[in-house]
Amino acid sequence: MKILFFGTKSYDRQFFDETWKEKEYEEIQLDYVDTLLIPDTARLAQGYDAVCAFVNMDLSAPTIETLADCGVRLILMRCAGFNNVDLEKAEEKGITVMRVPGYSPEAVAEHAMALALTANRHTHKAYVRVRENDFSLSGLMGVTLYQKTAGIVGTGKIGAAMARICRGFGMKVLAYDVYKNPSLDFAEYVDLDTLLAQSDLISLHCPLTEETHHMINIETIEKMKDGVILVNTSRGGLIKTDDLIKGIRENKFFAVGLDVYEEENGSVYEDLSDAILAHSTVARLLSFPNVMVTSHQGFFAREALQAISKTTMENALSFMQGKKNGNEVE
């Protein structure tokens, strides 16, 4: 099998090459390109059996049409999310889509708490001040999380990991999900309105679907406590950005930590420090002193990258052998 990896960075090559050296993958050929997979670049897959893509790429119908014409039979997503893939078109073209459903939930959960702590205690601003010999404390006051209430929206593996972290901070944990996680016997499951109204820290850990799109909007923001801390490490589309900015301007939030945001796909993982950005989403968010933004790096831990490369290669091997391993997206 020949696999073309799109949008690869040095760390992608490092971990996939390390995994590829294992003997069971010797019949798989890996090639890498820096280019993102979009309709205009899909033709690069000519002669390949599979492509490997990430959450920041465009796998809409036009892309999949071209991949099918190139002979591609398998799309390997090196991530858990697949909302950027036109599954109906893939099925129509006989292309299998496989993903990495879980890699290191603790990596994302720990980053979520890091965002909450950084935005709350203004450590990012304090760091810059001290580097410039400014040791003043004005504007750096935070709040303690101990004995406060954490609201976890979505209690899959990542949400459950975040719930355990919050419990370790001495917080009461409220949870909202369609399905209860039996491992979270310390969490109290409530409806979303109750969670919004009672939580001091709200952390989003749910997939982006038609039902969850813009679940955080002006109506749900108004139901939150004044001075709430909001964290999102899931999908940018869970939050309606204009409504979030309105809430920030009206001092609804004590702090906001975002690893994802709407309109991020064109810039995520790219160095655009010398560019003039086409939209002002990031600039608007960063203009607020109580907002912390990172570039979709919640997964970016050594253990997670090792697990992603291993599972992706196992997915390719299962497909080659005509076996199903449960990672197919249907």
N, C-alpha and C positions, 0 to 999 in steps of 0.2 A: 504494500500500500504506500502511495505517495501522498503526503500531507503538506499543504502550503499554509503556513502560519502568517496571518495578516497582523499588521500593527504591532510588531514585536519590538520590545526594548531589550537592553542587555540582560536584564534580570530574567526575562522570559527565556531567552536562549540558554542562559546558565542553568536554570532548573530543568528545562526540558531536555537539554543535552545530557545532564547528569542521569535523568531517568532513562533516556534512550539507551544508555550504555548497558542497562540490564539485559540479560541474554534473551528474554522472551520477546523483546521488541526488535530483534535484529532484522526482521523482514519488513520493517517500517522505515520509510525514508522521510526525513524532516527537512523542509526548506523554509527559510524565513524571509519575509519582506517587511520593511518599515511601514509600508502603505496601509491605510485603513481600508477595510472591506466596505465598499459602497458600490452603487450600480456601475459607475465608470471604471472601477478597478477590478471588478469581478472577473473580467476576461483574463486576468493574470493566472487564473486557476486552470487554464487550458492544459490538459494532460495530467491533471491531478485527480486522485480518487476522492480526496477529502480536503476540506478547508477547516482551519481553526480560527475562531473569531472571539471577540470580547464584547462586553456590554456596551461599549461606546461606538459600535459599528452599525451600519445600515443593512439589515438583512430583510428588506422589504421585497415585494413581489418582483420588481425589476432586477434586483440583485440575484434572486433565486432563479429567475428565468435564465439569466446569463450563466450562472453556475451549472444549471442543468444542461445547457447547450455545450458547456465545456466538458461534460462527462462526470461532474462531481456527483457522488452518491451519498455523501455523509457531511454534515455540518457539525463540528465539534465546538461547543461553547465552553471556553475555559473559565466559566463562572456559573453561578447558580441561576441568575436571571436570564430570561429569554423573551421578554416582552418586546424586544426589538426584532424578533423573527416572525415573518409571516408564515405561520404553521400550516395554514390552509394551502398556500401555494407550494410549500415544501412537500406536503402530502400528495398534492396533484402531480408534482413532478417526480414523485418516487424518491425523494431525498429524505434520509433519516436525520433527525436532529437529536443530539445527545448533549447532556450538560453535566456539571459538577454540582450536585445538589447540596453537598456539605463539605467544607474543607477545614476551616478552623473557626467555628462560631465564636470562640473566645477572642480571636484576633479582632473581629468586628465589634464585639461587645466591649472589649477593653478600650478600643478607640472611641466608642460612644461615650464611655465614662471620662476618657481623657478630654474630649470636647466639652463635656458638661463642666468639668473641673477648671479647664482653661478659660472658658468663657465666663464662668462664675467668679473665679479668683483673679482674672485678668493677667494670668502668668505670661501670656504672649506680649502684652504691653509692658509689664514689669521688666521682662528680659531686655527689651529694646532700651528702656530707660536706663537701666544699670550699665549697659554697654556704653552709654553716653554720660556716665558719671552723674546721673540724676537719681538720687536715692529717696525722692519724695514718695509719699503714699497716696496722695490725693487722687481720687478716681479709681482706686484699686480695691475698694472694699467689696467683699463677697458675702455669702451666707453659708452657714453650715448645712450639710445634708443630713447629719445625725438626727434621728427622730422625726424627719420629714417624711412625706409620702411620695413614693415613686410610682408612676403609671406606665406600665409596659404595654404598648399596643402591638400585639402579635407575639405569641409565645412559642414559636418554633425553636429551633436550636439556638439561634442567635439571641432571640428575645429571652429565652430561658437563661442563657449565660448572663445577660444583662440583669435579669431579675436577681440572680445569685450574687452578683457584684453589689447591687443596691442593698440587698439584705446584709451583706458584709459591712456596709457602711452604717448599719443600724437603722435602716429605713423601713417603714411599712411599705409593702408592695401590693399594689392593685394591678390587676391584669384584665385585658380584654382580648378575646379571640373567639372565633366560631367554635373551635375545639379546645377543650381544656387540656393542659399538659399535666399528666399525673405526677411528674417529677417535682412540680412546684406546689408541694403541699403547704408551703408557708405563705403562698400568694392568695389573695382574695379576688375571685373573678367577679367583675361587675359589668354593667352596660357601659357603653362608651361615654354617654353623657355624665354618668357618675364619676368615671375616671377623670374626665376633663375637669370637672368641678372640684375634685378633691385633691388632685395631684400637685405637688410642688415641683416635681421633675417629670416630664413626659418624654419618653423615648420611643421612636417609631421603628418597628421591626417587622413590617408586613410587605408582601409583594405588591407590585403595581398592577391593578386590574381595573376594569370599568367601575367596579364598586368602590375601590379605594382611591381612585384618581381624585385629587384635590379634596381628600377627606379633611385636611386642615385648611379651612377657609374662614371667611369673616364670621360666619355663623358659629362654627365650632370654636374659633378663637375667643369669641365673646363669652362662651360657656366656661372658659378656663379661669383659674384664679388670677388675680392681679399679681404680678411678680413671679410668674411661673418660668421655669427653665425648660426650653424645648430643644430636643436633639433629634436629628434625622441622619441615620447612616444607611438607609434602605434604598429608596428611589426618590429622585427629585420631584417627580410628578405627584407624590403624596401631598405636597404642600402647594397651594396656590400662591405664587411668589408675591404678586401685588397685594394680596390680602395680608400676607406675613409682614410685608414692609409697612402696611398701614397699621398693623398691630404694634410693631416696634415703635413707630413714630408716636403712637398713642400711649407709650410706656406700659403696654400690657405685659411685656416680657422683662424679667430680670436679666436673662441671658439666652442666647440662641447659639447652638452649635450645629453646623451643617457640614457633612462630608459629601452631600449630593445636593443638587439644585436643578431647577428646570433650565433647559437650554445649555446644559453642560457638555453635550456630546461633541461639539466642535472643538472644545478646548481641553477636555480632560486628558491628562497625561502628556500634554504638549507644552513646550517652552515657548510662550508667546510674550515674553518680557519685552521684546522689541517691536511688538505689533500693536496696532490700534484695533481694539476689540469692536466687533460689529454690533454688540449689544452691551447694555450697561448693567446687567443683572448682578454680576460679581461686584462691580464698583459701587452700586447702590447698597448692597449688603455690607460691604467692607467699610462703608462710610459711617456705620454705627459702632460706637465704642463697646457695645455689649454683644457683638456678633463675632463668632469665630468660624472661619470657613477653611476647609481643607479640600484637596482635590481627589475625592473618591479613593482614599487610601486605607479605608478601614480594613481591607483584606490583606494589606501589604505587610505581612510578617513572614519570616522564613518558613515557619511551620505550614502556613497557609499555601505558600507557593510550592512547597514540596508536595503537599496533598493535591493541589490543583493539577500539577504535572503528572503525578502518578495516576490519578483518576482519569484524566483525559487520555492517557496512553492505554489504560485498561479499557476505556470505552472504544477506542480504535481497534484494539485487539479483539474484543467481543464481537464487534461488527464484522471484522475479517473472518471470524470463526462461525458467523451466522448465529450467534447466541444473543439473548437478551439479558441484560444485567440490572434492569430497573432504572437506568439513567436516561432512558429514551423519553423524549418529550412528545406526548401524544394529545 
